[in-house]
Amino acid sequence: MTDRTGGPRRTVITAAALAAPTASLSGYTVGVTSDRRRDELAGLLQNRGARVVIAPALRIVPIADDAELRAATRACLETPPDVVLVNTGIGMRGWLEAAEGWGLAEPLRSALSRAYLVARGPKARAATRAAGLHEQWSPEGESYEEVVEHLTARGLAGLTVAMQLHGESQPEYTDALLAASARVIEVPVYRWAPPLDPAPLHRLVDLIAGRLVDAVTFTSAPAVAALLRAAGPSTDALLDALRGDVLTACVGPVTAAPLRRHDIPVVTPARARLSALVRTIIDELPKRAMRLEVAGHSLVLRGHAAIVDGDLKPLAPAPMAVLRALAATPGRVLSRAALLRTLPRGADEHAVEMAVARLRAGLGTPGVIQTVVKRGYRLPA
């Protein structure tokens, strides 16, 4: 609703509206790095009240006419694989579509039907069955480690394994299969490429480093590497933010692995679904909210909003930065110079006064922000 009870107009979500599921992420900003299903994920987040920053880290480039894919397909026909690892649904569909264009779809389907088929996740399993094939096994946790452990336990000596790649070669898993004396045929169905417009990704890097997003989502491990590459000289600031203030949410453990190698805490849903990923964010973000009592009022700080006595009141970045700094040490007076350091670069002490004035107007609650003459500002303890 819009508050029109005097003073500047401001958007306010009342306590009753805030309790609705559609407002469970109101006040939070979430970055989306996926490309292929970005609109679906963004819609799920927006339906829960979140602001969404869409910044594809990569795009998928099909390579149906690629010589490597055709060579891998012919290798599977000349020496039918004993084991086939289907990593992704889009990869399986793309492989059969490319084979159809070459007139090889039925011979390929016949060769695959005689193999021990492993589908790494539900999408891979669905694509396999849609092709008229049936998987013999799927890992419970959808991880490559489980697949390698399962296959090596069955015995791979002398067997041929066709491994449909997930966008790029994964030498650590290929090497593990080779070490078990298997012959490996890598099947490159698509590859990753940089986004056509890199500006949104660079903007997301700046927003993460500046703690201006509350969470960032990943649906593929290569997207993690792409974000880190895009960070360039801001990599340390980006990693610091992801290790602390910014929630990192991944669709599954494979996607989370490169982040965990950087000691970044990651949350993942029990099932690799976008809806489950959103539910995980809904569960985790409110736990991070700062809560305190100020001058007889209940105050909860969400990403770009404050909940005052149950009503959510969005704030601009500068007033929100001032409020967070004051809320970190209630009762302590912070000077203009101290608050200036919380504002965007290039600001001066006049900007602090403007931010405080906008903060008071945005909160609409007298007595929450106190001026201490010649010293600065504070929240009363």
Secondary structure, 3 states (H helix, E strand, C coil): CEECCCCCCEECECHHHHCCHHHCCCCCEEEECCCCCHHHHHHHHHCCCCEEEECCCCEEEECCCCHHHHHHHHHHHHCCCCEEEECCHHHHHHHHHHHHHCCCHHHHHHHHHCCEEEECCHHHHHHHHHCCCCCCECCCCCCHHHHHHHHHHHCCCCCEEEEECCCCCCHHHHHHHHHCCCEEEEECCEEEECCCCCHHHHHHHHHHHCCCCCEEEECCHHHHHHHHHHHHHHHHHHHHHHHCCCEEEECCHHHHHHHHCCCCCCECCCCCCHHHHHHHHHHHHHHHCEEEEECCEEEEECCCEEEECCEEEECCHHHHHHHHHHHHCCCCCECHHHHHCCCCCCCCHHHHHHHHHHHHHHHCCCCCCEEECCCEEECCC
